[in-house]
Structure formats: structure tokens, C-alpha cells
């Protein structure tokens, strides 16, 4: 696929890294030649220096025969203008734009073909906010991800000493949870993947990915990890775009304090939050943290725009007694270095938000993509189409499918008639009804199933996509 990426910032660079590794023809456009030079030295791609919304620059980037435009510059106006230009002048088939301002996002009619001609808009800051809110809801987890519109959850936890399943084979899970069907999708031990089988024994410190119906996920987590106390008090360092969104999202359910260094911005925050307490100061100031009782905080979130400040603030808060700390870290090398240290969770903005983009780039019908372990692994939700003649998976048991070592089918979400299965929704007449099926060796895949697949390496994604693609003869 020929793809043009506008913007070589954190999001654009992460998208380029992901797509280049999958043998796509990538061109990156940015106004900063030095940034493009560094990118070209690391990755096999083309670069074009210039204004991303300029027709001549888009032409030099190959817009006349490109398959997709991904506009992720820092400017909403540039992204929207580029999308319109690509559609009007080059009839470029698929256009994705990063839109950060709620003024635009609240008026989706602006994105239709008569206006800015955006096929899909993405707001990384909002995606990260929703991700953080889930981590607050499940404070024991390293990651919490949803599939099939919330029907299935994938949760990553670190196994602790004394956990019911630690030191026992996975096949014993059924004894502990006789009423719950769950699946261990993958295990990472000292950063190396282990394909889970019935005789696999979980060890202390293993990073375990659990897949289950969302209503059962807490029961499954108790088998692997001591459940933390419910979060009540939260302190947020940094009231910028992400920090402000997080505060607004959680202040109605928790006691929230937010610290911002800039006096004028702190005053603005105080006027634009409801119940959160806004403090002006430095989140790395030990005296300030002590005065504001950081030792009583259930969750400390370092969400400034500065990686080093976030790291120092999170480490200081942890040392002073905060129960759980997380830091927003843009530099991947920092995130890899610190994950599993005194900082409980490192959040990579680019890797957290990239899955939403990848779902629109993947071949075949991909409903969702989630980046795992800071981009090393992936979980995909693929929609099955075709019939037994045109598809390699329809009508076949999982044990009869071609083996892709490192790829695991974890669960299937199937739409059913009301008489077959009670709805998960409160009003069965208002929404489709689904059942969650944990994948076993004899599970048969049907057309229109949503299949959740875990891959321990991104290099396996093309093989998985090919397996689920429909033959050219299917109509």
C-alpha cells in the first residue's frame, strides 16, 4: 500500500515505524528537514520537505497514485486542509486526519466530502485519556483494552507471589474459576514471549495477558494478582491537553488534585474544572508533595509535556508513599527502560493511540488494533467474511487452521438470535445481542464472527491478515 504521512512528530514517526515494517511504500512530509533526515536514516522510506497542505508538496509526495493519506501534524487546520486538497485535486481514496480541537470534533458534518473530506478523524489525546481512565478503574493492571464494543477485555497484569495460579499449570484455571471461561492469550517472561499451553506454569513476575468477557475480567485477575484497594484519591502532575482531559473525566468519581507549573495556566484550569483542586507549583518539589499529602494518594499521574519531569515526579511520589504511579513518556527508550521499575506504569502516547490508526490501514476487515508492550506485540479484532469455499477459516475448527507460530486466537464474539443467548445489554430490544466464546481447539469459526487474535511480534501481522482475507471469487 502506498501511504503518505503528514507530520514527523511522535505520532507520525510511530505510524511510519509500524507501517514500514509491514512492507508498505511510505512517504513522510514535514517542514523540518533535520527531523526528516533522522527519520530517513533509521527507516526505509521517502521524505519530502514542505507545507503538508500545499498541492505542489502533496504532488511531490506522490498523492496522484497514493492509496492513503494520514495527516497527523500538530495543526488541525493543516490536517483538514491537506485532506480536502488530497480529495479535490488528487482523488486520493482514503484520508485520515488528526483533529485535537473539540470545536472541530463536535461538528462532524465538517468532515463529509462536501467540506473537509475526512474519512476518519483521530484525537490521540482523547484516546490516551480513555486509556488512563481504564487504568484507574483497574489499578492492578498494566494495560486494559476492549474489543467488540466492550464485550471482551484484554488485561495485562504482573503475576505476584502467592497468587492462586502462580506455580501451577494454566489448565488448573478451570478448577479455580469453574463458572468463568477465560483465556491466557500470552505470557512474557523476562521480555521473552511464551506461547501459553495447558501445562505452562506461571512464575512470579510474569507479564500475563488475560482475555475474558468484560463482565468476568475482575474474577480472572484475582487468580493472578492481589486486588488493590479501590482508587479514591488521585494527583495529576501537569494540566496540559492530556492532564486537563483526564481531570475532567475523573473528577466526578474521585478526589482529584492537579499541579501545574504555569501560574496563568493554573488559573485557567481552576476556572475550567468542576471539583478538582488546582495547585500552582512544581510536581518535583518535595515540599509541595509533602504538604499535599502525596503519601495518601492511590494514584499519581505524571502527565506533563516533559519526559524527564514526569519520570522524576513519578519516582519522587512513589518514594514518598503514593500507592501507584504512572508516567507519560514520549521517548520509547525511556519507556522500555523504566517499565517494571519503581514506576508502575509507563504510558507511551504514540503507541497508545496508534492502534486506532492501524485499524484503518490493515488489510481485510479489521475492527480494532491494540498495540501491546510498547509496540512489540499486537492484538487484532478481525471480522470474518466469506463462506467455506472462499475463506480459509469459515466452517473450520481452530485446530484445523494453518499454524502461525506466535499468533493465538483468544476469543470470538458472535451475534446471536435472542432465543439463543440472553443479551448483555439491559434492553434486549434496543441493541444487538452477542455471546463471547473463548477459543478452544474444537471451536468452529462462522461468517461474521469477530475474532480476537494476539500476536507476540508485529512481523506476524501480515500472515494473520492473509489467513482471514476472503478469496477474490467471493461476492
C-alpha positions, 0 to 999 in steps of 0.5 A, spaced: 500 500 500 502 506 498 501 511 504 503 518 505 504 521 512 503 528 514 507 530 520 514 527 523 512 528 530 511 522 535 505 520 532 507 520 525 514 517 526 510 511 530 505 510 524 511 510 519 515 505 524 509 500 524 507 501 517 514 500 514 515 494 517 509 491 514 512 492 507 508 498 505 511 504 500 511 510 505 512 517 504 513 522 510 512 530 509 514 535 514 517 542 514 523 540 518 528 537 514 533 535 520 527 531 523 526 528 516 533 526 515 533 522 522 527 519 520 530 517 513 536 514 516 533 509 521 527 507 516 526 505 509 522 510 506 521 517 502 521 524 505 519 530 502 520 537 505 514 542 505 507 545 507 503 538 508 497 542 505 500 545 499 498 541 492 505 542 489 508 538 496 502 533 496 504 532 488 511 531 490 509 526 495 506 522 490 498 523 492 496 522 484 497 514 485 497 514 493 492 509 496 492 513 503 493 519 506 494 520 514 495 527 516 497 527 523 501 534 524 500 538 530 495 543 526 488 541 525 487 546 520 493 543 516 490 536 517 483 538 514 486 542 509 491 537 506 485 532 506 480 536 502 486 538 497 488 530 497 480 529 495 479 535 490 485 535 486 488 528 487 482 523 488 486 520 493 481 514 496 482 514 503 484 520 508 485 520 515 486 526 519 488 528 526 483 533 529 485 535 537 480 541 537 473 539 540 470 545 536 472 541 530 470 534 533 463 536 535 461 538 528 462 532 524 458 534 518 465 538 517 468 532 515 463 529 509 466 530 502 462 536 501 467 540 506 473 537 509 473 530 506 475 526 512 474 519 512 476 518 519 478 523 524 483 521 530 484 525 537 490 521 540 489 525 546 482 523 547 484 516 546 490 516 551 485 519 556 480 513 555 486 509 556 488 512 563 481 512 565 481 504 564 487 504 568 484 507 574 478 503 574 483 497 574 489 499 578 492 492 578 493 492 571 498 494 566 494 495 560 486 494 559 483 494 552 476 492 549 474 489 543 467 488 540 464 494 543 466 492 550 464 485 550 471 482 551 477 485 555 484 484 554 488 485 561 495 485 562 497 484 569 504 482 573 503 475 576 505 476 584 507 471 589 502 467 592 497 468 587 492 462 586 495 460 579 502 462 580 506 455 580 501 451 577 499 449 570 494 454 566 489 448 565 488 448 573 484 455 571 478 451 570 478 448 577 479 455 580 474 459 576 469 453 574 463 458 572 468 463 568 471 461 561 477 465 560 483 465 556 491 466 557 492 469 550 500 470 552 505 470 557 512 474 557 517 472 561 523 476 562 521 480 555 521 473 552 514 471 549 511 464 551 506 461 547 501 459 553 499 451 553 495 447 558 501 445 562 505 452 562 506 454 569 506 461 571 512 464 575 512 470 579 513 476 575 510 474 569 507 479 564 500 475 563 495 477 558 488 475 560 482 475 555 475 474 558 468 477 557 468 484 560 463 482 565 468 476 568 475 480 567 475 482 575 474 474 577 480 472 572 485 477 575 484 475 582 487 468 580 493 472 578 494 478 582 492 481 589 486 486 588 488 493 590 484 497 594 479 501 590 482 508 587 479 514 591 484 519 591 488 521 585 494 527 583 495 529 576 502 532 575 501 537 569 494 540 566 496 540 559 491 537 553 492 530 556 492 532 564 486 537 563 482 531 559 483 526 564 481 531 570 475 532 567 473 525 566 475 523 573 473 528 577 466 526 578 468 519 581 474 521 585 478 526 589 482 529 584 488 534 585 492 537 579 499 541 579 501 545 574 507 549 573 504 555 569 501 560 574 496 563 568 495 556 566 493 554 573 488 559 573 485 557 567 484 550 569 481 552 576 476 556 572 475 550 567 474 544 572 468 542 576 471 539 583 478 538 582 483 542 586 488 546 582 495 547 585 500 552 582 507 549 583 512 544 581 510 536 581 518 535 583 518 539 589 518 535 595 515 540 599 509 541 595 508 533 595 509 533 602 504 538 604 499 535 599 499 529 602 502 525 596 503 519 601 495 518 601 494 518 594 492 511 590 494 514 584 499 519 581 499 521 574 505 524 571 502 527 565 506 533 563 509 535 556 516 533 559 519 526 559 524 527 564 519 531 569 514 526 569 519 520 570 522 524 576 515 526 579 513 519 578 519 516 582 519 522 587 511 520 589 512 513 589 518 514 594 514 518 598 508 513 599 503 514 593 500 507 592 501 507 584 504 511 579 504 512 572 508 516 567 507 519 560 513 518 556 514 520 549 521 517 548 520 509 547 527 508 550 525 511 556 519 507 556 522 500 555 527 502 560 523 504 566 517 499 565 517 494 571 521 499 575 519 503 581 514 506 576 508 502 575 506 504 569 509 507 563 504 510 558 507 511 551 502 516 547 504 514 540 503 507 541 497 508 545 493 511 540 496 508 534 492 502 534 486 506 532 490 508 526 492 501 524 485 499 524 484 503 518 490 501 514 490 493 515 488 489 510 481 485 510 476 487 515 479 489 521 475 492 527 480 494 532 488 494 533 491 494 540 498 495 540 501 491 546 508 492 550 510 498 547 509 496 540 512 489 540 506 485 540 499 486 537 492 484 538 487 484 532 479 484 532 478 481 525 471 480 522 470 474 518 467 474 511 466 469 506 463 462 506 467 455 506 469 455 499 472 462 499 475 463 506 480 459 509 477 459 516 469 459 515 466 452 517 473 450 520 475 448 527 481 452 530 485 446 530 484 445 523 487 452 521 494 453 518 499 454 524 502 461 525 507 460 530 506 466 535 499 468 533 493 465 538 486 466 537 483 468 544 476 469 543 470 470 538 464 474 539 458 472 535 451 475 534 446 471 536 438 470 535 435 472 542 432 465 543 439 463 543 443 467 548 440 472 553 443 479 551 448 483 555 445 489 554 439 491 559 434 492 553 434 486 549 430 490 544 434 496 543 441 493 541 444 487 538 445 481 542 452 477 542 455 471 546 463 471 547 466 464 546 473 463 548 477 459 543 478 452 544 481 447 539 474 444 537 471 451 536 468 452 529 469 459 526 462 462 522 461 468 517 461 474 521 464 472 527 469 477 530 475 474 532 480 476 537 487 474 535 494 476 539 500 476 536 507 476 540 511 480 534 508 485 529 512 481 523 506 476 524 501 481 522 501 480 515 500 472 515 494 473 520 491 478 515 492 473 509 489 467 513 482 471 514 482 475 507 476 472 503 478 469 496 477 474 490 471 469 487 467 471 493 461 476 492 
